Amino acid sequence: MSAQSFSTIERMATASKESADVRKLALIIANGSYRRPENEISNCANNVNQLTKSLQSMDFQVEKIVNKDKHEIISGVLDFIKKIQDGDVVFCYWLGQGSQVDEKNYFLPADDSCIQNERHIEEFAVEIEPLFKRLVKQNPSYVTVLVLDCCRPYYLGRTSKPICELFSIYQYEIFRFVFRVKLMD
């Protein structure tokens, strides 16, 4: 995440006097230790630690889901959603490998050894949109921000061509629904 992007989020989270009375919740989902060495993200742990410290300095309650499989990620996100109250500032940051199949965006689990083709992505990866819609539904009147930091090439099986050249995250759709920000009057 760039310093300029984070600065914008920081201003949003601390902008008004009322923000001191608003609960601030953050969820960091990060996979960097993939089973396939070519898909590992070497600076993932460092990024998670830096982002956690920055969010905590702005009074965010931070939860982390790190290097987990599909079911652990979904379970962790659903547990986080249960804690959200309408009117909270909610920040959700996904760091790891991402891909797109049939115009649906997926976050890839740390155990990527079972993913050999794009159909396996649908089966073993986490579809992002339904979870984000649940976040928004839980907090309809205030701020919900989703950041996807999934820009590295992802290699399937033993191919030499990264899947992102074939099925990259469908960026127009992401930006169309990802940032739903409604500031209080």
Backbone torsions as a table, in degrees:
resi	resn	phi	psi	omega
1	MET	NA	133.0	-177.8
2	SER	-74.3	157.1	178.5
3	ALA	-61.8	-36.6	179.5
4	GLN	-65.9	-43.4	178.1
5	SER	-62.3	-45.3	-178.9
6	PHE	-67.0	-36.3	177.3
7	SER	-59.8	-39.5	177.8
8	THR	-63.1	-44.1	178.9
9	ILE	-65.0	-40.3	178.9
10	GLU	-61.8	-44.3	177.8
11	ARG	-61.8	-41.2	-179.8
12	MET	-64.0	-41.2	-175.5
13	ALA	-75.1	-20.4	-176.2
14	THR	-122.2	13.5	-169.2
15	ALA	-66.5	-43.0	-172.0
16	SER	-118.8	164.6	177.4
17	LYS	-60.5	-36.9	-179.7
18	GLU	-63.5	-24.1	-176.5
19	SER	-62.8	-23.2	177.1
20	ALA	-67.7	-25.8	-179.5
21	ASP	-90.9	-5.6	-177.1
22	VAL	-95.4	135.3	175.5
23	ARG	-73.3	138.5	-178.7
24	LYS	-119.9	116.9	-178.8
25	LEU	-117.5	138.7	178.5
26	ALA	-132.7	141.2	174.5
27	LEU	-125.6	123.6	176.7
28	ILE	-110.7	120.1	177.4
29	ILE	-113.1	117.7	-173.9
30	ALA	-138.9	127.2	172.4
31	ASN	-122.7	119.7	177.4
32	GLY	-129.1	-22.6	-178.1
33	SER	-96.6	72.9	178.3
34	TYR	-77.2	152.2	179.9
35	ARG	-64.4	-35.3	177.5
36	ARG	-83.4	119.0	-176.3
37	PRO	-57.3	-32.3	-178.2
38	GLU	-69.7	-13.9	-179.7
39	ASN	-104.2	-1.4	179.8
40	GLU	-64.0	149.4	176.2
41	ILE	-116.1	106.3	-169.3
42	SER	-66.8	-30.8	-175.5
43	ASN	-100.1	14.4	-175.8
44	CYS	-59.7	-51.8	-177.8
45	ALA	-60.2	-41.1	178.9
46	ASN	-63.6	-44.0	178.8
47	ASN	-61.5	-42.6	179.0
48	VAL	-61.1	-45.9	-179.6
49	ASN	-64.0	-43.2	178.8
50	GLN	-64.8	-44.2	-179.9
51	LEU	-65.3	-40.7	178.0
52	THR	-59.1	-48.3	179.6
53	LYS	-61.1	-43.3	-179.6
54	SER	-63.8	-44.5	-179.8
55	LEU	-66.7	-40.5	178.6
56	GLN	-64.9	-32.9	177.9
57	SER	-67.6	-16.9	176.0
58	MET	-103.1	18.6	176.6
59	ASP	69.0	26.9	172.8
60	PHE	-81.7	140.7	167.6
61	GLN	-86.2	117.1	-171.6
62	VAL	-107.7	130.5	171.0
63	GLU	-116.8	148.2	-178.1
64	LYS	-129.4	141.8	171.4
65	ILE	-125.1	111.0	-171.3
66	VAL	-126.5	129.1	175.7
67	ASN	53.6	57.9	-176.7
68	LYS	-119.2	165.9	176.9
69	ASP	-88.9	178.9	-175.1
70	LYS	-55.2	-50.1	-175.1
71	HIS	-67.3	-36.9	177.0
72	GLU	-67.3	-38.3	178.1
73	ILE	-65.3	-50.7	-178.6
74	ILE	-60.8	-45.0	179.1
75	SER	-60.3	-43.6	179.1
76	GLY	-64.0	-41.8	178.5
77	VAL	-65.8	-43.7	179.7
78	LEU	-63.9	-38.0	175.1
79	ASP	-63.6	-41.6	177.5
80	PHE	-61.9	-44.0	-179.0
81	ILE	-59.4	-37.6	179.5
82	LYS	-61.5	-25.5	-178.5
83	LYS	-83.8	-15.6	-176.8
84	ILE	-73.8	135.7	173.1
85	GLN	-115.9	145.8	178.1
86	ASP	-56.7	129.9	-178.6
87	GLY	103.7	-4.1	176.4
88	ASP	-76.3	155.3	165.7
89	VAL	-90.2	121.7	-176.3
90	VAL	-119.2	126.9	-179.8
91	PHE	-125.8	122.3	-179.3
92	CYS	-124.8	122.9	-175.4
93	TYR	-121.8	122.2	179.3
94	TRP	-109.1	122.4	178.5
95	LEU	-124.2	121.4	178.5
96	GLY	158.4	-161.9	180.0
97	GLN	-82.4	137.3	177.6
98	GLY	-132.9	158.3	178.2
99	SER	-153.7	173.3	-178.0
100	GLN	-137.0	132.0	177.3
101	VAL	-134.3	129.4	-180.0
102	ASP	50.7	43.5	177.6
103	GLU	62.0	24.0	173.1
104	LYS	-115.5	138.9	-176.6
105	ASN	-97.1	138.1	-175.7
106	TYR	-129.6	145.9	172.0
107	PHE	-106.1	127.9	-172.0
108	LEU	-87.9	137.0	-178.6
109	PRO	-71.5	159.8	179.2
110	ALA	-63.2	-35.8	176.7
111	ASP	-85.2	84.9	-176.8
112	ASP	-96.5	9.4	-177.1
113	SER	-65.6	-22.7	-178.7
114	CYS	-86.7	-6.6	-177.1
115	ILE	-92.0	109.5	-178.6
116	GLN	-115.2	-17.0	179.9
117	ASN	-153.2	176.0	-175.1
118	GLU	-64.9	-30.5	177.6
119	ARG	-66.5	-32.6	175.8
120	HIS	-65.8	-30.7	176.7
121	ILE	-60.6	-45.8	178.5
122	GLU	-60.2	-35.7	-176.0
123	GLU	-81.4	-40.7	-170.7
124	PHE	-107.5	-13.4	-179.7
125	ALA	-96.3	170.4	-177.2
126	VAL	-98.0	119.6	175.2
127	GLU	-74.3	127.8	-170.7
128	ILE	-79.3	-44.9	-171.3
129	GLU	-56.5	-47.3	-179.1
130	PRO	-60.4	-37.1	178.9
131	LEU	-69.5	-39.7	178.7
132	PHE	-65.9	-39.5	177.5
133	LYS	-60.6	-37.0	176.5
134	ARG	-65.5	-39.4	176.5
135	LEU	-59.1	-48.2	-178.4
136	VAL	-63.9	-43.3	-179.1
137	LYS	-61.5	-35.5	-179.6
138	GLN	-72.1	-19.8	-174.1
139	ASN	-136.3	64.3	-171.3
140	PRO	-73.4	-16.0	-171.3
141	SER	-108.6	0.9	-178.3
142	TYR	-135.7	-136.4	-168.9
143	VAL	-105.5	125.6	172.2
144	THR	-131.1	120.8	-177.4
145	VAL	-123.1	132.1	175.2
146	LEU	-120.1	128.2	176.7
147	VAL	-119.4	125.8	176.7
148	LEU	-107.8	112.7	177.9
149	ASP	-107.3	73.0	-172.7
150	CYS	-128.6	62.9	-170.3
151	CYS	-112.3	3.9	-178.0
152	ARG	-83.9	154.0	175.4
153	PRO	-67.0	140.9	177.8
154	TYR	-114.1	128.5	-176.8
155	TYR	-101.9	127.6	177.2
156	LEU	-90.0	133.8	172.9
157	GLY	46.3	-129.4	-177.1
158	ARG	-106.0	20.5	179.9
159	THR	-75.9	154.1	177.2
160	SER	-94.9	-6.3	-178.3
161	LYS	-101.7	126.2	179.2
162	PRO	-67.3	144.7	-178.9
163	ILE	-63.9	-25.5	-177.7
164	CYS	-63.2	-23.8	176.5
165	GLU	-73.2	-20.5	-179.2
166	LEU	-102.0	-44.9	-173.5
167	PHE	-137.7	68.6	-179.5
168	SER	-77.5	164.0	178.6
169	ILE	-57.8	133.7	-175.5
170	TYR	-78.7	91.0	-167.6
171	GLN	-64.8	-36.9	-178.8
172	TYR	-60.4	-45.3	179.8
173	GLU	-63.7	-39.8	179.9
174	ILE	-58.4	-53.6	-175.6
175	PHE	-70.2	-19.5	178.2
176	ARG	-71.4	-36.8	-176.0
177	PHE	-115.9	-12.7	-171.3
178	VAL	-71.5	-46.7	-174.8
179	PHE	-96.0	100.2	175.1
180	ARG	-114.2	99.0	-176.8
181	VAL	-119.9	122.7	176.9
182	LYS	-125.4	111.7	-179.2
183	LEU	-84.9	145.9	178.8
184	MET	-67.8	145.6	178.0
185	ASP	-72.8	NA	NA
